[in-house]
Amino acid sequence: MSSRSSTLAEGTPLAAVTLTPHPEKEHLVVCRIRAPEGCVGRGAKLVLERVVRVKDSRPVHERIKLWETELRIESTDQELAVPRPALGRGYDYDGHEIDIRVESRLTIDDGIFFDTELEGVHRLDVLDRPSVDGCAKELSEPEDAFDFFSNLAAIPARNRLVTIALAAVGGVLIAVNALVGLHDQLAPEAQTWLYSHVDSDGDSQSPLVGALMGCGALGAAVWFAMRRQLRKYMTFALARDLRVPGRDTVVPAGRLVSGKARVPIDRATFRVVAYNRELGQYRRGSGTDERTVSFQTPVRAVKLFEQVLQDVPAGAPIERYLEGDVPFLPMFAALYPPLRVSPSHGIDVKWEVQLLHPLFVDQEIVSDGDPFPYEAFLDG
């Protein structure tokens, strides 16, 4: 059976599906269906889904089914009760790169060749969160200013050699790749070495642009590997016996991490932050070159603890110089609860410890997984 689809704004008088909390029973949601008169007496199917919509020109949306039922259209305006537990824990979300809503899809059997499909977008659970002062990007991804040669001298000899080798080999590969791209740009198609003048769909493309994009990707990979080596001026890890923090968790800062540096630590900032991330995907490229790109964007952050460390001797356990307690309540009070529709779409919660050094590459440890229960982020 073929189908036709009509998307109607919520509140349209001729045909619409609306969801509202039950005025008397908290465990129910009222679903009101307004259908065309010609649909009365016909069978229908109602599906409720939680949907993550990505705000991009080529988005990849994601949805998960919450509830489904078969029914008969008894009148042009009828109501049925939906058990709220069937909708699960969740909230409406208007974000920078994603929106999250409950959406309905009512399919009415027209009995001949076509079905009528009514779609609705609903606001059910608006979760208010207090305002936060911290910029999510600055707190979760602080700018790392360091002196390369001072940092290079501070790491072990083996790591120093690896860093220099990475820089040398990476530089050669980038230069060779750029020269190949330049040659292929100037050469006829039959004489190109690596980069074609035509893409997989038969459209023209620039070999030099392709080579420069490859140089950028290669340079980023080499720099990432070099930064890993430059961090070897010290050890820095979460305490082994650390438990998943809860709403009432307060941890002495000195019991949160352990670490020792090969050089004296002075004017370094030890910080603990927490933040929400928006998760989603979009598409780039075309034809056989089309790819799906995932993003994880910090959007809301709070600072839980900060201390400037002075005069920590080389080889001294850094935890002995940390003073005060780290309360986790601000994380649960200010951030949105984790809300995943799929592993790649939704909202998650992360917390991390940072050691921001003015001369050396910063140290960062991000918490693993999403172990926090939804209820921990609600008052009471």
SERO-4910 file (N, C-alpha, C, O; in steps of 0.05 Angstrom, whole numbers):
BEGIN
 pado doro    nc1    nc2    nc3   cac1   cac2   cac3    cc1    cc2    cc3    oc1    oc2    oc3
  Met    A     17    -24      0      0      0      0     18     25      0     36     27     17
  Ser    A     13     43    -19     29     68    -19     19     87      2     -2     82     15
  Ser    A     34    108      6     26    127     27     32    155     19     50    160      3
  Arg    A     18    173     30     25    202     27     28    213     54     16    203     74
  Ser    A     45    233     57     51    245     83     46    274     83     54    289     65
  Ser    A     33    284    104     28    312    108     37    320    135     27    309    155
  Thr    A     55    340    137     65    349    163     49    374    171     49    394    156
  Leu    A     36    373    193     19    395    202     29    407    227     38    393    245
  Ala    A     28    433    229     37    447    253     18    441    276     -6    437    272
  Glu    A     30    440    300     13    435    324     -7    457    327      0    481    325
  Gly    A    -32    450    331    -54    469    334    -70    474    309    -89    489    309
  Thr    A    -62    460    287    -78    463    262   -106    452    267   -109    430    277
  Pro    A   -127    468    261   -154    460    268   -164    435    253   -181    420    264
  Leu    A   -155    430    228   -166    408    213   -154    381    221   -168    361    222
  Ala    A   -129    380    226   -116    355    232    -90    359    248    -73    375    240
  Ala    A    -88    347    272    -65    350    288    -65    330    311    -85    318    317
  Val    A    -41    325    322    -38    308    346    -24    326    366     -3    338    361
  Thr    A    -35    327    390    -23    343    412    -20    325    437    -36    307    442
  Leu    A      1    330    452      5    316    478      7    337    500     21    357    497
  Thr    A     -7    332    522     -7    349    545     -7    333    570    -19    311    570
  Pro    A      5    342    592      3    327    617    -26    325    626    -42    343    622
  His    A    -32    302    638    -59    299    649    -64    318    672    -46    320    689
  Pro    A    -87    332    673    -91    352    694    -93    341    722    -89    355    741
  Glu    A    -99    315    725   -103    303    751    -85    280    757    -79    275    781
  Lys    A    -77    265    737    -61    241    741    -33    244    730    -30    245    705
  Glu    A    -13    245    748     14    250    739     26    227    722     44    231    707
  His    A     14    203    725     25    180    711     14    177    682     19    158    669
  Leu    A     -2    198    674    -14    196    647     -8    222    631     -3    243    642
  Val    A     -8    219    605     -6    241    586    -31    239    568    -38    218    559
  Val    A    -43    262    563    -67    263    546    -58    268    517    -45    287    511
  Cys    A    -66    249    500    -61    252    471    -88    259    458   -107    244    459
  Arg    A    -88    283    446   -112    292    432   -108    290    402    -89    301    391
  Ile    A   -127    277    388   -125    273    360   -148    288    346   -171    283    351
  Arg    A   -141    306    328   -161    320    312   -156    312    283   -135    318    271
  Ala    A   -175    297    272   -172    285    245   -193    295    227   -215    304    236
  Pro    A   -189    294    201   -209    302    181   -234    284    184   -232    261    192
  Glu    A   -257    295    178   -282    280    181   -283    255    164   -295    235    172
  Gly    A   -269    255    141   -269    231    125   -254    208    136   -255    186    126
  Cys    A   -238    213    158   -223    191    170   -238    177    193   -229    157    202
  Val    A   -261    188    201   -276    176    223   -284    147    215   -294    142    193
  Gly    A   -280    129    234   -287    101    230   -264     84    219   -267     60    216
  Arg    A   -242     97    213   -220     82    202   -200     74    224   -199     86    245
  Gly    A   -184     53    218   -163     44    237   -139     62    234   -135     75    214
  Ala    A   -123     63    255    -99     80    255    -78     68    273    -84     51    290
  Lys    A    -54     78    270    -32     71    288    -18     96    297    -11    113    281
  Leu    A    -13     98    323      0    121    335     28    113    345     29     93    361
  Val    A     48    127    337     76    121    346     87    147    359     86    168    347
  Leu    A     98    144    383    112    167    396    141    161    397    149    138    404
  Glu    A    158    180    390    186    176    388    201    200    401    190    222    402
  Arg    A    225    195    412    242    217    420    262    221    398    275    202    389
  Val    A    264    245    388    280    251    364    301    272    370    296    293    382
  Val    A    325    267    361    347    286    361    350    297    333    356    282    314
  Arg    A    345    323    329    348    336    303    373    353    303    377    370    320
  Val    A    390    348    284    416    362    282    412    387    265    400    387    244
  Lys    A    423    409    275    420    435    261    444    439    242    464    450    249
  Asp    A    440    428    218    461    429    198    448    428    170    425    419    168
  Ser    A    462    437    150    451    436    123    449    407    112    432    402     95
  Arg    A    465    389    123    463    361    115    463    343    141    482    329    147
  Pro    A    441    344    156    440    332    182    436    302    180    426    291    161
  Val    A    445    288    202    437    260    206    421    260    232    433    262    254
  His    A    395    257    230    378    257    254    377    228    265    385    209    252
  Glu    A    368    227    290    365    200    303    340    200    319    332    220    330
  Arg    A    327    176    322    302    174    336    301    147    350    314    128    341
  Ile    A    285    145    371    280    120    385    251    119    391    239    138    401
  Lys    A    238     95    387    210     92    391    205     89    421    218     74    435
  Leu    A    185    105    431    178    105    459    152     88    464    150     74    484
  Trp    A    133     92    447    106     80    451     92     77    425     95     93    407
  Glu    A     75     55    423     60     50    398     34     37    405     33     20    423
  Thr    A     13     44    391    -13     32    396    -30     33    371    -27     50    354
  Glu    A    -48     13    368    -68     12    347    -94     24    358   -100     19    382
  Leu    A   -109     39    342   -134     51    351   -152     55    328   -145     51    305
  Arg    A   -177     64    334   -197     70    313   -205    100    317   -210    108    339
  Ile    A   -206    114    295   -214    142    296   -245    143    300   -260    137    282
  Glu    A   -253    150    325   -281    150    332   -295    176    325   -319    177    321
  Ser    A   -280    198    325   -292    224    319   -270    243    309   -247    235    308
  Thr    A   -278    266    300   -258    286    290   -242    298    313   -221    310    307
  Asp    A   -250    294    338   -235    304    361   -238    284    383   -259    282    396
  Gln    A   -216    269    388   -218    248    409   -192    248    425   -171    259    417
  Glu    A   -193    236    448   -171    235    467   -165    207    475   -183    190    477
  Leu    A   -140    201    481   -133    176    493   -110    180    513    -95    200    510
  Ala    A   -108    163    533    -88    166    554    -63    150    547    -65    127    539
  Val    A    -40    163    550    -14    150    546     -1    148    573      2    168    587
  Pro    A      8    124    581     22    122    607     49    136    606     66    131    589
  Arg    A     53    155    624     78    171    624    102    153    626    122    160    613
  Pro    A    102    132    642    127    115    643    135    105    616    159     99    611
  Ala    A    116    102    597    123     92    570    141    112    556    156    105    538
  Leu    A    140    138    563    156    158    550    184    160    562    202    172    550
  Gly    A    188    147    585    214    146    597    223    173    608    209    193    606
  Arg    A    247    173    620    258    198    630    268    214    606    281    204    588
  Gly    A    263    240    606    272    257    585    263    286    589    249    292    608
  Tyr    A    271    303    570    264    331    572    267    343    544    281    333    526
  Asp    A    254    366    540    257    381    515    283    397    517    291    406    538
  Tyr    A    296    398    494    322    412    493    325    428    468    322    418    446
  Asp    A    332    454    471    338    472    449    368    479    451    376    494    468
  Gly    A    384    467    434    413    470    436    425    486    414    412    497    397
  His    A    452    487    414    467    501    394    468    485    368    464    496    346
  Glu    A    472    459    370    474    442    346    453    420    344    451    408    323
  Ile    A    438    416    366    417    395    365    392    405    380    394    422    398
  Asp    A    369    394    373    345    397    389    335    369    395    339    350    380
  Ile    A    322    366    418    311    340    426    281    344    433    275    362    449
  Arg    A    264    328    421    235    331    425    222    303    425    234    284    415
  Val    A    198    302    436    180    279    431    164    286    406    151    307    405
  Glu    A    163    267    387    148    271    363    128    248    360    133    226    368
  Ser    A    105    255    347     84    235    343     80    231    313     85    249    297
  Arg    A     72    207    306     65    201    278     40    183    278     40    160    287
  Leu    A     18    194    269     -8    180    267    -13    173    239    -16    190    221
  Thr    A    -15    147    233    -20    137    207    -49    126    206    -55    107    220
  Ile    A    -66    138    189    -94    131    187    -98    115    161    -91    124    139
  Asp    A   -110     91    163   -114     74    140   -138     85    124   -161     85    134
  Asp    A   -133     94    100   -154    105     83   -169     83     68   -190     89     56
  Gly    A   -159     59     70   -175     36     60   -173     31     30   -184     12     20
  Ile    A   -160     48     15   -158     44    -14   -129     42    -23   -117     20    -21
  Phe    A   -117     64    -31    -90     64    -41    -71     81    -23    -47     76    -24
  Phe    A    -82    100     -8    -65    118      6    -71    118     36    -94    112     44
  Asp    A    -51    123     52    -55    128     80    -50    157     86    -34    170     73
  Thr    A    -63    167    107    -59    195    116    -40    194    140    -45    179    159
  Glu    A    -18    209    139      1    209    160      3    237    172     10    256    159
  Leu    A     -4    239    198     -3    265    212     21    265    231     25    245    246
  Glu    A     37    286    230     61    287    247     59    311    265     48    332    258
  Gly    A     69    308    290     69    330    309     94    331    325    107    310    330
  Val    A    102    355    333    126    359    350    115    371    376    100    391    376
  His    A    123    360    399    111    367    424    131    376    445    154    367    446
  Arg    A    122    394    462    137    403    486    123    392    510    101    400    517
  Leu    A    136    373    523    124    359    546    139    365    572    126    374    592
  Asp    A    165    361    573    180    363    597    202    384    594    223    378    583
  Val    A    197    408    603    216    429    602    232    429    628    221    435    649
  Leu    A    257    423    627    274    421    651    290    447    654    308    452    638
  Asp    A    283    463    674    297    488    678    324    483    692    325    468    712
  Arg    A    345    495    682    371    494    695    381    522    701    376    541    686
  Pro    A    394    526    724    404    552    731    425    561    711    439    545    699
  Ser    A    429    587    709    449    598    690    477    591    701    481    587    725
  Val    A    496    589    683    524    583    690    541    606    679    535    617    658
  Asp    A    563    611    693    581    633    686    603    625    666    612    640    650
  Gly    A    611    599    668    634    590    653    628    585    624    607    575    617
  Cys    A    647    593    607    645    586    578    653    557    574    675    549    583
  Ala    A    636    542    562    640    513    560    666    507    546    682    489    555
  Lys    A    672    520    524    696    514    508    721    522    524    741    507    523
  Glu    A    721    545    537    744    554    552    750    535    576    773    531    583
  Leu    A    729    525    589    733    508    612    740    479    604    758    467    616
  Ser    A    727    469    583    732    441    575    756    438    556    769    417    556
  Glu    A    762    459    541    784    458    522    801    483    525    802    500    506
  Pro    A    814    487    547    830    511    552    852    514    532    865    495    523
  Glu    A    858    539    525    880    544    506    906    536    519    912    543    541
  Asp    A    922    520    504    947    509    515    971    525    504    980    520    482
  Ala    A    980    544    520   1004    560    512   1028    548    527   1028    546    551
  Phe    A   1049    541    512   1072    529    524   1097    535    507   1095    543    484
  Asp    A   1120    532    520   1145    536    506   1156    509    496   1162    492    512
  Phe    A   1157    506    470   1163    480    458   1191    470    467   1193    447    475
  Phe    A   1211    486    467   1238    477    473   1242    472    503   1257    454    510
  Ser    A   1229    488    520   1230    483    549   1217    456    555   1226    441    571
  Asn    A   1194    452    541   1180    427    545   1196    403    535   1197    382    547
  Leu    A   1209    407    512   1225    386    500   1248    378    519   1255    354    521
  Ala    A   1260    398    532   1283    392    550   1273    378    575   1289    365    589
  Ala    A   1248    381    582   1237    370    608   1229    341    606   1226    328    627
  Ile    A   1226    330    582   1217    302    579   1241    283    578   1263    292    572
  Pro    A   1237    257    583   1259    238    582   1272    237    554   1259    244    534
  Ala    A   1297    228    553   1312    228    528   1298    212    506   1298    220    483
  Arg    A   1287    189    514   1274    172    494   1250    186    481   1247    186    457
  Asn    A   1234    200    498   1211    214    487   1220    239    471   1206    247    452
  Arg    A   1243    250    478   1253    273    464   1261    264    435   1255    278    416
  Leu    A   1274    241    433   1281    231    407   1256    224    390   1256    230    366
  Val    A   1236    212    403   1212    206    388   1198    231    378   1189    232    355
  Thr    A   1198    252    394   1186    278    386   1200    290    362   1188    299    343
  Ile    A   1227    290    364   1242    301    342   1239    285    316   1236    296    294
  Ala    A   1238    258    319   1234    241    296   1206    246    283   1204    247    259
  Leu    A   1186    249    300   1159    254    290   1158    280    274   1146    282    253
  Ala    A   1172    301    286   1172    327    272   1187    325    245   1178    336    225
  Ala    A   1209    310    245   1225    308    220   1210    292    199   1207    301    176
  Val    A   1201    268    206   1187    251    187   1161    264    178   1155    264    154
  Gly    A   1146    276    197   1121    289    189   1126    313    170   1111    316    151
  Gly    A   1147    328    175   1153    351    158   1160    341    129   1151    354    110
  Val    A   1176    319    127   1183    309    101   1158    299     86   1155    305     63
  Leu    A   1141    284    100   1117    273     87   1098    295     78   1087    293     56
  Ile    A   1096    316     94   1078    338     87   1090    353     62   1075    360     44
  Ala    A   1116    357     62   1129    370     39   1126    354     14   1119    365     -8
  Val    A   1131    328     16   1128    310     -8   1100    310    -18   1095    312    -42
  Asn    A   1081    308      0   1052    308     -8   1045    333    -22   1030    333    -42
  Ala    A   1054    356    -12   1048    382    -25   1060    383    -53   1048    393    -71
  Leu    A   1085    373    -56   1098    374    -82   1083    356   -102   1080    363   -125
  Val    A   1074    333    -92   1058    315   -110   1033    329   -119   1025    327   -142
  Gly    A   1019    342   -100    995    356   -107   1000    378   -127    984    382   -145
  Leu    A   1023    393   -124   1029    414   -143   1035    402   -171   1026    413   -191
  His    A   1050    380   -171   1056    367   -197   1030    358   -211   1027    363   -235
  Asp    A   1013    345   -196    988    335   -208    970    358   -216    954    355   -235
  Gln    A    972    381   -203    955    404   -211    964    414   -238    947    422   -255
  Leu    A    990    414   -244   1000    425   -269   1002    404   -291   1003    411   -314
  Ala    A   1002    378   -283   1005    357   -304    978    350   -316    957    353   -304
  Pro    A    978    339   -341    954    329   -353    944    305   -337    959    292   -322
  Glu    A    918    298   -340    906    277   -324    921    251   -327    925    236   -308
  Ala    A    930    245   -351    944    219   -356    971    218   -343    982    196   -340
  Gln    A    982    240   -334   1009    240   -323   1009    247   -293   1031    252   -282
  Thr    A    986    247   -280    985    252   -251    997    228   -236    996    206   -245
  Trp    A   1008    234   -212   1020    213   -196   1000    202   -175    999    178   -171
  Leu    A    985    219   -163    968    210   -141    940    223   -141    920    210   -136
  Tyr    A    939    249   -146    914    264   -144    902    269   -172    915    281   -189
  Ser    A    878    259   -176    865    262   -202    851    289   -205    846    302   -185
  His    A    847    297   -230    832    321   -236    802    316   -235    786    335   -238
  Val    A    794    291   -232    765    284   -233    759    267   -209    774    248   -202
  Asp    A    736    273   -195    729    257   -172    713    232   -181    710    227   -205
  Ser    A    704    216   -161    691    191   -167    665    194   -182    655    175   -195
  Asp    A    653    218   -180    627    223   -194    632    235   -222    612    240   -237
  Gly    A    657    238   -230    663    250   -256    664    280   -257    668    291   -278
  Asp    A    662    293   -234    664    322   -232    693    330   -229    709    315   -219
  Ser    A    699    354   -239    727    364   -237    734    371   -208    717    380   -193
  Gln    A    759    368   -201    769    375   -175    798    384   -177    811    379   -197
  Ser    A    807    398   -157    834    409   -157    853    389   -142    850    385   -118
  Pro    A    873    378   -155    893    361   -142    908    376   -119    913    364    -99
  Leu    A    914    401   -124    928    416   -104    912    420    -78    922    417    -56
  Val    A    886    426    -81    869    429    -58    867    402    -43    868    402    -18
  Gly    A    864    380    -58    864    354    -45    889    348    -30    888    337     -8
  Ala    A    912    355    -41    938    351    -28    940    368     -3    950    358     18
  Leu    A    932    393     -5    933    411     19    915    401     41    923    403     65
  Met    A    892    390     34    875    378     55    888    354     68    886    350     92
  Gly    A    902    338     51    917    315     62    940    324     80    945    312    100
  Cys    A    953    346     73    974    357     89    964    366    116    976    362    137
  Gly    A    940    379    116    928    388    141    922    365    159    927    366    183
  Ala    A    910    343    148    903    320    164    928    306    175    929    298    198
  Leu    A    949    304    158    974    292    167    987    309    188    998    298    208
  Gly    A    987    335    184    999    353    204    986    351    231    999    351    252
  Ala    A    959    349    231    944    347    256    950    321    270    953    320    295
  Ala    A    953    299    255    959    273    267    987    273    279    991    263    301
  Val    A   1006    285    265   1034    286    276   1035    304    301   1048    297    320
  Trp    A   1021    326    300   1021    344    323   1008    331    348   1017    334    370
  Phe    A    987    316    343    974    301    365    993    281    377    995    279    402
  Ala    A   1008    267    361   1028    247    371   1051    261    386   1060    251    406
  Met    A   1059    285    376   1080    299    389   1071    309    417   1087    309    436
  Arg    A   1047    319    418   1036    328    444   1036    306    465   1040    311    488
  Arg    A   1030    282    456   1030    259    475   1057    255    486   1061    249    510
  Gln    A   1078    259    470   1105    256    479   1113    279    498   1126    275    518
  Leu    A   1104    303    491   1111    326    507   1098    326    535   1108    340    553
  Arg    A   1077    310    538   1065    308    565   1081    290    584   1074    289    607
  Lys    A   1101    277    574   1116    258    590   1135    272    611   1151    258    624
  Tyr    A   1133    298    613   1149    311    634   1139    304    662   1152    310    682
  Met    A   1115    291    664   1105    283    690   1085    261    686   1074    256    664
  Thr    A   1080    247    708   1057    228    709   1033    242    721   1037    260    738
  Phe    A   1009    235    712    985    249    722    962    230    717    956    223    694
  Ala    A    949    222    739    928    202    736    907    206    759    913    217    780
  Leu    A    883    196    753    862    196    774    870    175    795    882    155    788
  Ala    A    862    180    820    867    160    841    853    134    834    831    134    824
  Arg    A    866    112    840    856     85    832    831     78    847    813     65    836
  Asp    A    828     86    872    805     78    888    782     98    886    763     98    902
  Leu    A    783    116    866    762    137    863    736    124    853    736    109    834
  Arg    A    714    131    867    688    120    859    673    141    842    681    164    840
  Val    A    652    131    828    636    149    812    623    170    830    610    163    849
  Pro    A    628    196    825    617    216    843    587    218    842    575    214    821
  Gly    A    575    224    865    546    228    866    540    256    874    558    273    876
  Arg    A    514    262    877    505    289    883    517    300    908    523    324    910
  Asp    A    521    283    928    532    292    954    561    286    958    572    290    980
  Thr    A    575    278    936    603    271    938    620    296    942    618    316    928
  Val    A    638    295    962    658    315    967    685    301    970    688    284    989
  Val    A    704    306    953    729    292    953    752    311    959    754    332    946
  Pro    A    769    305    979    793    322    983    809    323    957    814    302    945
  Ala    A    817    347    949    831    349    924    856    331    923    862    321    901
  Gly    A    870    328    945    893    311    946    888    282    942    907    266    937
  Arg    A    863    273    944    856    245    940    843    240    913    835    218    907
  Leu    A    842    261    897    830    258    870    850    248    849    842    233    831
  Val    A    875    257    851    895    250    831    921    242    844    925    245    869
  Ser    A    939    232    828    967    227    837    985    234    814    977    233    790
  Gly    A   1009    242    820   1028    249    798   1054    260    809   1056    271    831
  Lys    A   1075    257    792   1101    269    798   1113    280    773   1109    269    751
  Ala    A   1127    303    776   1139    316    753   1170    313    754   1181    311    775
  Arg    A   1182    312    730   1211    311    728   1224    338    733   1248    340    737
  Val    A   1208    359    733   1217    386    737   1201    400    758   1179    391    764
  Pro    A   1210    422    770   1194    436    790   1168    447    777   1169    456    754
  Ile    A   1147    446    792   1121    456    782   1116    483    797   1114    484    821
  Asp    A   1113    504    781   1109    530    792   1088    545    775   1090    544    751
  Arg    A   1070    558    788   1049    574    775   1031    558    757   1019    568    738
  Ala    A   1028    532    764   1009    515    749    982    515    762    980    517    787
  Thr    A    961    514    747    934    515    757    921    487    756    919    475    735
  Phe    A    914    477    780    899    452    781    869    458    782    860    474    798
  Arg    A    854    445    764    826    452    761    809    427    756    818    408    743
  Val    A    785    427    767    765    406    762    741    419    750    730    438    762
  Val    A    732    410    727    709    422    713    690    400    704    698    376    702
  Ala    A    665    407    699    645    388    689    629    403    668    626    427    669
  Tyr    A    618    387    648    604    400    626    586    381    612    590    356    613
  Asn    A    566    392    599    549    377    580    561    378    552    575    397    545
  Arg    A    556    357    536    564    357    508    539    350    491    524    333    498
  Glu    A    537    364    469    517    356    448    530    337    429    552    342    419
  Leu    A    516    315    424    526    294    407    509    291    382    484    292    384
  Gly    A    521    289    359    505    286    335    523    280    311    547    276    314
  Gln    A    511    279    288    526    274    263    515    290    240    492    298    240
  Tyr    A    532    294    220    524    307    195    540    294    172    559    280    177
  Arg    A    532    299    147    545    287    124    562    308    110    554    332    108
  Arg    A    584    299     99    601    316     82    610    300     58    610    275     58
  Gly    A    618    313     37    627    300     13    603    292     -4    580    298      3
  Ser    A    608    277    -26    587    268    -43    596    242    -57    619    236    -58
  Gly    A    576    228    -68    582    203    -82    596    183    -65    589    180    -41
  Thr    A    616    170    -76    632    151    -61    649    164    -40    660    150    -22
  Asp    A    653    190    -41    669    205    -22    652    215      2    662    228     20
  Glu    A    626    209      1    609    219     23    616    205     49    622    181     49
  Arg    A    617    220     71    624    209     97    606    221    118    596    243    115
  Thr    A    604    207    140    588    216    163    608    227    184    626    212    192
  Val    A    604    251    193    621    264    212    607    266    239    584    276    240
  Ser    A    619    257    260    608    259    287    619    283    301    642    290    297
  Phe    A    603    296    318    612    318    334    605    314    363    585    301    369
  Gln    A    621    325    380    617    325    409    624    353    419    647    359    425
  Thr    A    604    370    422    608    398    427    602    405    456    579    403    464
  Pro    A    621    414    471    616    424    499    598    448    497    603    467    482
  Val    A    576    449    514    557    470    512    550    483    539    539    505    539
  Arg    A    556    470    560    548    481    587    568    470    607    571    446    609
  Ala    A    581    488    622    603    479    639    603    494    666    594    516    668
  Val    A    613    480    686    616    491    713    644    484    723    654    463    718
  Lys    A    656    503    738    681    498    751    676    488    779    662    501    795
  Leu    A    687    464    786    683    452    812    705    459    832    701    460    856
  Phe    A    729    464    821    752    469    840    775    482    824    778    476    800
  Glu    A    790    499    837    814    511    824    834    519    846    827    530    866
  Gln    A    859    513    840    881    520    858    906    525    842    913    509    825
  Val    A    920    546    848    946    552    836    968    539    852    970    544    877
  Leu    A    985    523    840   1006    509    854   1032    525    852   1040    534    830
  Gln    A   1045    528    874   1071    543    875   1092    525    887   1088    512    907
  Asp    A   1116    526    876   1140    514    887   1136    484    894   1142    476    917
  Val    A   1127    469    875   1126    440    879   1153    428    868   1158    431    844
  Pro    A   1170    416    885   1196    407    876   1194    384    856   1174    370    855
  Ala    A   1214    381    840   1215    359    821   1214    332    837   1228    329    856
  Gly    A   1198    314    827   1196    288    839   1177    286    863   1172    264    873
  Ala    A   1166    309    872   1148    309    895   1120    301    886   1111    309    865
  Pro    A   1106    284    902   1078    277    896   1061    302    895   1059    316    915
  Ile    A   1049    308    872   1034    332    870   1010    333    888   1001    355    896
  Glu    A    999    310    895    975    309    912    980    320    939    961    329    953
  Arg    A   1005    320    949   1011    331    975   1008    362    976   1006    373    998
  Tyr    A   1008    374    953   1006    403    952    978    414    945    974    438    942
  Leu    A    959    395    943    932    403    937    917    406    963    917    389    981
  Glu    A    903    429    966    888    435    990    859    440    984    852    450    963
  Gly    A    842    433   1004    814    438   1000    799    415    989    811    394    983
  Asp    A    772    418    987    755    396    978    742    403    951    739    426    943
  Val    A    735    382    936    722    384    910    693    375    914    688    351    915
  Pro    A    674    394    914    645    386    916    634    381    888    639    397    870
  Phe    A    619    360    885    607    353    859    578    362    856    567    360    834
  Leu    A    567    373    877    539    382    876    534    402    853    514    400    840
  Pro    A    552    422    849    546    441    827    543    428    800    528    438    783
  Met    A    556    405    795    553    391    770    525    381    767    513    384    745
  Phe    A    514    369    788    487    357    786    466    379    787    444    374    776
  Ala    A    471    401    799    451    422    801    449    439    776    428    449    770
  Ala    A    471    442    761    472    461    739    470    448    711    461    460    692
  Leu    A    480    423    709    481    411    683    456    395    677    441    387    695
  Tyr    A    451    390    651    428    373    643    435    344    647    458    336    644
  Pro    A    416    327    655    421    299    657    429    287    630    421    297    610
  Pro    A    444    265    631    450    251    605    424    242    592    407    230    605
  Leu    A    422    246    566    398    239    551    408    229    523    411    245    505
  Arg    A    412    203    521    422    192    495    398    179    481    383    163    492
  Val    A    396    185    455    377    171    438    392    147    424    379    127    418
  Ser    A    418    150    420    435    130    409    463    136    419    468    158    430
  Pro    A    482    118    415    510    125    423    521    150    410    539    163    421
  Ser    A    510    157    386    521    180    372    504    206    375    513    227    366
  His    A    481    205    387    462    227    387    451    232    415    443    213    429
  Gly    A    451    257    424    439    264    449    456    283    466    471    298    455
  Ile    A    452    281    492    467    297    512    482    279    530    470    259    540
  Asp    A    507    284    536    521    269    557    534    288    577    533    313    574
  Val    A    546    277    598    558    292    619    587    282    623    591    258    625
  Lys    A    605    301    624    633    294    629    645    311    651    636    334    654
  Trp    A    664    300    666    679    317    684    708    310    680    715    287    673
  Glu    A    726    329    685    754    324    681    771    340    700    763    361    711
  Val    A    796    330    704    816    345    720    837    355    700    844    342    681
  Gln    A    847    379    706    867    392    689    889    403    705    885    413    728
  Leu    A    913    402    694    936    416    705    947    434    683    959    424    664
  Leu    A    942    460    686    949    479    665    975    493    672    977    508    691
  His    A    995    487    656   1023    496    662   1031    518    642   1025    515    618
  Pro    A   1044    540    651   1051    562    633   1073    555    614   1076    568    593
  Leu    A   1090    535    620   1113    528    603   1110    502    588   1121    498    567
  Phe    A   1094    483    600   1093    456    589   1064    450    580   1045    464    587
  Val    A   1062    429    563   1036    421    553   1018    414    577   1026    400    596
  Asp    A    993    423    575    974    418    597    968    388    600    968    373    580
  Gln    A    962    380    624    953    353    630    922    353    634    911    370    647
  Glu    A    909    334    621    879    332    623    871    302    625    882    286    611
  Ile    A    853    296    643    842    270    646    811    272    645    800    285    663
  Val    A    798    260    625    769    262    622    757    236    633    767    214    629
  Ser    A    735    239    648    721    216    660    711    198    638    704    207    616
  Asp    A    711    172    643    702    152    624    672    147    627    662    147    649
  Gly    A    658    142    604    631    133    605    611    154    615    619    176    621
  Asp    A    586    146    617    564    162    628    551    146    650    529    136    647
  Pro    A    564    144    674    552    127    695    531    141    712    521    129    731
  Phe    A    525    166    706    508    182    724    479    176    720    470    176    697
  Pro    A    464    170    741    435    165    738    420    191    733    427    212    744
  Tyr    A    400    189    717    384    213    710    374    227    734    374    252    736
  Glu    A    364    212    754    351    223    778    370    240    794    362    258    809
  Ala    A    397    235    792    416    250    808    417    279    801    426    296    816
  Phe    A    407    286    777    408    314    768    382    329    774    379    352    767
  Leu    A    363    316    788    338    329    795    338    336    825    350    322    841
  Asp    A    325    358    831    323    367    859    307    347    875    289    334    865
  Gly    A    314    344    901    299    327    919    310    299    919    299    282    933
***
